[in-house]
């Protein structure tokens, strides 16, 4: 009997995902209401709950895709995968204001460069502090601190070793997860409550998953503005990483 | 009809993503550059135009708004498939490299936001 149920769940993965996420959301809003009196947003708790599930799934299945690596929860992989994520993000643009988007154009470009360069320097600095002295490794780890996509792409272009690549990806994952968790907590103190700041935020942080989840947990109305800016970050990072940033690093560490 | 909204959304997404891939290819970058952003602008532009023509009806809008409302659940599902274990296994180096960058970036936001806020009490 239990096998029959299991098979049915396996065959209807996306429906399982709807039910699981729905239940998780309900529990999260309950916790938000009862224990934080709404101070910590329900969706922030839900995102954190999702990360916990991802950890449990990682331990249980030993894969890279969190809970989605367990066959029963494979539907989570579809629901939260790149295709539907991009689809829903584009949908959030419906109702956004053209004027607000246009007004912040140049500041966002500045934010993109500032965000990438500062993240890179921080990551590269930590790599140096841990004893790395060759430009390829330092650049790869620094690029990982930009996003977990920029890291491995830069590393692959420069021919970094696989352990450095793993560190680089891990640094990017830490960034994405921290941005998800920290955004709703620091939103007030950085003035993240209007479209303009949301665009600056998206351009500065850049990590797509971090920004999209962080804004969702702060104020869903700001999502399209932040994501619009963040959508150029990874691309620009991939452009700068193996080129300008690598050359600049090699000037300092010619090893 | 609802499907018109969903189809328009899908079309905008596809066109935007293809444009992003193409731009990445032209720049010699193995990443999608601005695809989602282009798609959003296209959706804004087209729905605006169709509404003015009176051809974007409430049911059509419903097809777009449903997916907009599904955004947060989708993000929760996305969080549930992150490689959290990988981030933890990266150890202190990976943690510091990521965390210091995030802290510095957050700290910059108020300054960058002030820098570029036009029309309102232009201090600079």
Interface residues (C-beta under 8 A of the other chain):
Chain A: X17 X18 X21 X22 X24 X25 X43 X46 X47 X48 X49 X50 X51 X53 X54 X55 X57 X58 X59 X64 X65 X66 X67 X68 X73 X76 X77 X79 X80 X81 X84 X85 X86 X87 X88 X89 X90 X91 X92 X93 X94 X95 X96 X98 X101 X103 X104 X106 X107 X108 X110 X111 X114 X115 X118 X119 X120 X122 X123 X125 X126 X127 X130 X141 X142 X144 X145 X146 X149 X150 X153 X166 X167 X169 X170 X171 X172 X173 X174 X175 X176 X177 X178 X179 X180 X182 X186 X190 X191 X192 X196 X197 X200 X201 X203 X204 X205 X208 X209 X212 X213 X216 X220 X223 X224 X227 X228 X229 X231 X232 X234 X235 X236 X238 X239
Chain B: X9 X10 X12 X13 X16 X17 X20 X23 X24 X27 X29 X30 X31 X32 X33 X34 X35 X36 X37 X39 X40 X41 X43 X44 X47 X48 X61 X64 X65 X67 X68 X70 X71 X72 X73 X74 X75 X76 X77 X78 X79 X80 X81 X82 X83 X84 X85 X86 X87 X88 X89 X90 X91 X93 X94 X95 X96 X97 X98 X99 X100 X101 X102 X104 X105 X106 X108 X109 X110 X112 X113 X115 X116 X117 X118
